[in-house]
Amino acid sequence: MKNQLFLTAALVCATVITYAQTTIKQANIPSANPDNAEVFTPIPNTVVPGKTFSNAPSDAIVLFDGKNLDEWMSEDKSPAKWNVADGIVTVNKKAGDIETKRQFNSYQLHIEWRIPADIAGEGQARGNSGVFLSGKYEIQVLDNYNNENKTYTNGMAGSVYREAIPLVNPAKKAGEWNVYDIAYSAPEFNDDGSVKAPGHVTVFFNGVMVQNNTEIRGGTSTDKKHVYVKHGAAPLRLQAHGDKSVPISYRNIWIREE
């Protein structure tokens, strides 16, 4: 079982690294090669990797490099009003959520976040924020170091909020940087709005797999059943949660489109 888990993690990690190569993924569908013949096309695009896994590869769209919020806006489409200093962006709770000006379908996302060292509060009121894929499906951000902050497990860091509990908890202590590497497959819809294929997400949290091709059941909500509403390409959204704890920070955000 232990060896099988390591193999699964390695395969998923490889999937994250090559996630954007749509044509290659299609070529690997068995029906595309029923006789198992040698295949010579399509040839994968060359991508120059970053110096480390945190650095953006050559085909990535850098959404935040520590300098400004030119790629972001408020939900009312006005300029983003979060606070940028010393290479990081800190949530401005009074200004509300921010979202990307660009819209995306499926992608690989890298994003780093830090709970303040002086964090206070408990449960969902302790360093709460969220990464909303397609602006609708939340991967939770919260202080859950060493399981010391008690809360519902499908609402802790690394969860698909109120849907999927993380497989393990690799969160770092307040004051240290956490990393999400996310492979997101957006849902597909029929013309009548019904779901053709649900969304799926794989999440590596500080290099540890916590969601493995998890099916997303619908748009995130705290007070009603999660359901899908038809949409196409959509922004990435970051949450300014309304709890009273001091605001968290983000850095080094980049995305690779499928």
N, C-alpha and C positions, 0 to 999 in steps of 0.2 A: 504493500500500500504506500509506504513512504517513497519508494523508487518511482511508483506510478505518479505520485503527486509532483515529484521533481520533473518528470518527463512532461506532464501536462503544463507546468509552469514554463518550461523551456519552449514548448510549442507555442503557447500563447504569447510569450515574449517575442518570438520570431514573427508572429502575426502582427503585433504592434509595430515592429520595425518596418514591415513591408506593406502596411495596411493600405496605403494610398494607391497601389498599383491595380486599378480596377481591371484593366485589360488582361493582366496576368491571372487575376482571380477568375475571370470569365473563362480563360483558356483552360483552367484546371477543372472546370465542371466536367464530369465523366461523359456526358452526352456530347460534348464538343470533340471528344476523341474516343469513340466507342471501340476502336480496334487497338487501343493502347500503342499507336504508332509514335515514332519519334517526331517531335514537333520543334520547329526552328523559328517560328514567329508566333506572337509578337516578341520582340526583344525588349527586356526591361530597360526603362530609362536609367541612366546613370545618376546617382544621387551622392553627393559628398557629405558624409556624416559629420556632425559636430565633433569637437575635440573630446567632449565627454557626452554622456547621454543627456545631460541637461542643456547642452548647447544646441541651438536650432540647426537642423541639416539644411542643405543648400536649397531645397524646394519648399521650405516652410514659409508661412506668412507670420511675421513677428508682430504680435498684437500689443506687447508691452516690453520694451527693452530698458526700462528704468528712466527714460528721458521725459516722456510726455504721454498724454492720453489722446493723441490725434486719431487713433483707430477706434475710439469709444465715444459714446454719447449717453445722455440721460434717456430715460424711457419716453420723455416728452420730446425727444429729438434735439434738445438743446445741448450745448457742450457738457461733457462729463465734468462733474465738480468734486471728484474725490481728490485726495491730497497726495501729490507726488513730491518726494524728497529722498535724497540719499539712495537713489536707485530702486525705490519701492513705491508702491501706491497703497495708501491706507484708506479704508472705507470711511466715507462721510455719511453717517447714518441719517442726518437731516436732509441730505440731498437725494436719498433714495438709490435704487439699483442703477447700475450702468450696463450697457449692452454694446456689442460691436456694431460699427457702421456697416460692415460687410455681413452678408448672409451666407450660410453654409448648409450643406446637406450632411453627408457622412464624413468623418474625419478622425485623425489622430490629434489629440490635444495634450500639451505639456503645460502644467501650471503649478507654481509653488506658493505656499501660504504659511503664515506664521501667526500663532496665537500670542498676544503680548505676555511678557514675563510677569506682569502685574495683574493678570486676569483674575477677576472675582466672579461671584455668582455660582449658580449650580444648574444642573440639568441643561435644558435648551437655552438657558440664559447665561451661557458661559462661552463666549467666543463664537457665537453662531454666525454663519454665513452659508453660502451655497453656490455651486457651479451648476448653472442651468443649461443643459444641452438643448439645442434648438429653442432656447429661451423658455422651455416648458418642463424639462425632466431633470430633477435636482439630484446631484451628488452632494451629500451633506458635508459641511465643514463645521467642526466643533472641537472643543477641547476634551479629548477622551484619553489622555495619556494614562497608561497603566490601569485603565478601567476605573480610575478614581472618581471621575465625574459620572454619577449614576443617572441614566436616562433610559428611555426605551431603545432597544437594540436596533430596531429598524429606523432609528433617528440619530445614530451615532456617526462619527466621521467614517467615511468609506461606504456608507449605505446608499442605496438608491432610496431616497427619502420615503419612509412609510411603505416601502415595498420589499426591499431585499437587504437582509442583515449582512454585513461584511463577513468574509470567511474567517478572518483573524483581525486583531487590532495592533497594527505596527506604528501607531501614532507616537510622535516625539513630544517631549515635555514642552510646556509653554516657554517661549523665548527662542526655540529652535525652529528651523524651517522644515516643513513637510512638503512632499512632492506627490502630485497626481500625474500619472501617465494613463491616458484614457483612449481606448479605441471605441468609437461610437458609430453604430450603424443606424441611420435615421429610419423611422417607420415609412412604409409605402401605403398609399391609399388608392382605392378604386374611384372611378368618376363620381359615384354616388356618395362618397365620403366614408364608406366602410373601410375597415382595415384590411389591406392586401397582405401586409407583412408587418408585424410589430417591430419596434426598435429593440436593439440589443446593445449592451455595453460591457466592456471588459475594463477593469480598473486595476492598475498597479499603484499601490500606496507605499511610498518610500521603498520602491523596488519589490514589494511583496504583493502578489495577486490577492485581491480581496473581492472582486467580482469577476466571474468567469463566463463570458458570453451570456450575461443575465438578461432575460427578457424584461423589457419595460412595459408596464401594464397600462400606462396612460399619463396624462398631464398631472403634475404634482399638485396635491391639495392637502390641507390639514383637516378639512371639515366635511369632505364628501368623497365618494368613490372615485378613484382615478380612472378617467376615460380619455379616449383619443378624440381630438377634433382635427379634421383634415388640415394639413398645412404643407408647405413646400420648404424651400430654403429659408432659414431663419437665423437670427443673431445668436451668439453666445452671450449669456447674461450672468452677471455676478451680483449677489444679493447684499443689500444693506439691511441686515436684520434689525428689528426694532427693539431688541432686548437692551438692558441698561449696562451691560459690560462694555469695557473699553474696546474700540474697534480693532479688527484684525487687519493684516497687510497681505498684499500679493506681490509677486515679482516673476520675471522670466516666463512670459506667456507666449506660446507659439502654437501654430496649428498647421497640419498638413491635410489638404483636402483629398477626398477619394475621387 
